[in-house]
Amino acid sequence: MALMLSKTYDALVAAGAPEDKARAAAEEVAGMNARLIRLEITTSIGAVGVLILLLKAFI
């Protein structure tokens, strides 16, 4: 079973979405969230690498 955001699922069902579509949408949002977190981590690592290179160049 895929990762799902339960609060998103509950909100969609409460708004009247069918359970199968609410589940699919909540899983898709969870997947997008995971991709954004990976992008954030990769960007942070890249920024630290650039900072280290700049410090080495000037020290």
Contact map, one row per residue, 1 for C-alpha under 8 A:
11100000000000000000000000000000000000000000000000000000000
11110000000000000000000000100000000000000000000000000000000
11111000000000000000000000100110000000000000000000000000000
01111100100000000000001001111100000000000000000000000000000
00111111100000000000000001101100000000000000000000000000000
00011111110000000000000001000000000000000000000000000000000
00001111111000000000000000000000000000000000000000000000000
00001111111100000000000001000000000000000000000000000000000
00011111111110000000011011000000000000000000000000000000000
00000111111111000000010000000000000000000000000000000000000
00000011111111100000000000000000000000000000000000000000000
00000001111111111000010000000000000000000000000000000000000
00000000111111111110010000000000000000000000000000000000000
00000000011111111000000000000000000000000000000000000000000
00000000001111111000000000000000000000000000000000000000000
00000000000111111100000000000000000000000000000000000000000
00000000000111111110110000000000000000000000000000000000000
00000000000010011111110000000000000000000000000000000000000
00000000000010001111111000000000000000000000000000000000000
00000000000000000111111100000000000000000000000000000000000
00000000000000001111111110000000000000000000000000000000000
00000000110110001111111111000000000000000000000000000000000
00010000100000000011111111100000000000000000000000000000000
00000000000000000001111111110000000000000000000000000000000
00000000100000000000111111111000000000000000000000000000000
00011101100000000000011111111100000000000000000000000000000
01111000000000000000001111111110000000000000000000000000000
00010000000000000000000111111111000000000000000000000000000
00011000000000000000000011111111100000000000000000000000000
00111000000000000000000001111111110000000000000000000000000
00100000000000000000000000111111111000000000000000000000000
00000000000000000000000000011111111100000000000000000000000
00000000000000000000000000001111111110000000000000000000000
00000000000000000000000000000111111111000000000000000000000
00000000000000000000000000000011111111100000000000000000000
00000000000000000000000000000001111111110000000000000000000
00000000000000000000000000000000111111111000000000000000000
00000000000000000000000000000000011111111100000000000000000
00000000000000000000000000000000001111111110000000000000000
00000000000000000000000000000000000111111111000000000000000
00000000000000000000000000000000000011111111100000000000000
00000000000000000000000000000000000001111111110000000000000
00000000000000000000000000000000000000111111111000000000000
00000000000000000000000000000000000000011111111100000000000
00000000000000000000000000000000000000001111111110000000000
00000000000000000000000000000000000000000111111111000000000
00000000000000000000000000000000000000000011111111100000000
00000000000000000000000000000000000000000001111111110000000
00000000000000000000000000000000000000000000111111111000000
00000000000000000000000000000000000000000000011111111100000
00000000000000000000000000000000000000000000001111111110000
00000000000000000000000000000000000000000000000111111111000
00000000000000000000000000000000000000000000000011111111100
00000000000000000000000000000000000000000000000001111111110
00000000000000000000000000000000000000000000000000111111111
00000000000000000000000000000000000000000000000000011111111
00000000000000000000000000000000000000000000000000001111111
00000000000000000000000000000000000000000000000000000111111
00000000000000000000000000000000000000000000000000000011111
